[in-house]
């Protein structure tokens, strides 16, 4: 849906909380303008992701703490902001 509107999007799925795959994350974030970190918590992981981004990279979170899955529409809304 975002690509159809002309947005360049990709995803990185991280299956590990610890140890953090630092090199893989850093390599994936090169030349990225915006990062959206969906989390089913209060946003603890976003701080780790911010460590690997350039100072000009916008990092934002989409958080849910009510045991419901994050609706893809919420992520889409962040993409098009």
C-alpha positions as CSV (number, residue, x, y, z in Angstrom):
1,X,0.0,0.0,0.0
2,X,2.8,2.4,0.9
3,X,4.8,1.5,-2.2
4,X,1.7,2.1,-4.4
5,X,1.7,5.7,-3.0
6,X,5.4,6.1,-4.0
7,X,7.0,5.5,-0.6
8,X,10.3,3.5,-0.5
9,X,9.8,1.0,2.3
10,X,11.5,-2.2,3.5
11,X,11.4,-4.2,6.7
12,X,13.9,-5.7,9.1
13,X,12.6,-8.4,11.5
14,X,14.8,-9.0,14.5
15,X,14.2,-12.3,16.3
16,X,16.6,-11.7,19.1
17,X,16.4,-9.4,22.1
18,X,19.8,-10.4,23.4
19,X,22.4,-10.6,22.1
20,X,21.5,-7.7,19.8
21,X,22.7,-8.3,16.2
22,X,24.5,-5.0,16.2
23,X,26.4,-5.3,12.9
24,X,23.3,-6.5,11.0
25,X,21.2,-3.6,12.4
26,X,23.8,-1.0,11.7
27,X,24.3,-2.3,8.1
28,X,20.5,-2.2,7.5
29,X,20.2,1.4,8.7
30,X,22.7,2.9,6.4
31,X,21.2,5.8,4.3
32,X,17.8,5.3,5.9
33,X,15.8,8.5,6.4
34,X,13.0,7.1,8.7
35,X,12.8,4.1,11.0
36,X,9.5,2.9,12.6
37,X,9.9,0.5,15.5
38,X,6.7,-1.3,16.3
39,X,6.7,-2.7,19.8
40,X,4.2,-4.5,22.0
41,X,5.6,-2.8,25.1
42,X,6.4,0.8,26.3
43,X,9.2,1.3,23.8
44,X,12.3,-0.2,25.3
45,X,13.8,-1.5,22.0
46,X,13.6,1.8,20.2
47,X,16.5,3.1,22.3
48,X,18.7,0.3,21.1
49,X,17.8,1.0,17.4
50,X,18.5,4.7,17.8
51,X,22.1,3.8,18.7
52,X,22.7,2.6,15.2
53,X,21.0,5.4,13.2
54,X,22.5,8.5,11.7
55,X,21.8,11.8,13.5
56,X,19.5,12.8,10.5
57,X,17.4,9.6,10.7
58,X,14.0,10.0,12.2
59,X,13.2,7.2,14.6
60,X,9.6,6.8,15.8
61,X,7.8,4.0,17.7
62,X,4.4,2.4,17.3
63,X,3.5,0.9,20.7
64,X,0.7,-1.2,22.0
65,X,0.5,-2.5,25.6
66,X,-3.0,-3.9,25.7
67,X,-2.1,-7.5,24.6
68,X,-3.6,-6.9,21.1
69,X,-1.4,-7.2,18.0
70,X,-0.3,-4.0,16.3
71,X,-2.6,-3.3,13.4
72,X,-0.6,-2.8,10.2
73,X,-2.7,0.3,9.5
74,X,-1.0,2.0,12.5
75,X,2.4,1.4,10.9
76,X,1.1,2.6,7.5
77,X,-0.1,5.8,9.2
78,X,3.5,6.4,10.5
79,X,4.9,5.8,7.0
80,X,2.8,8.4,5.3
81,X,3.3,11.1,8.0
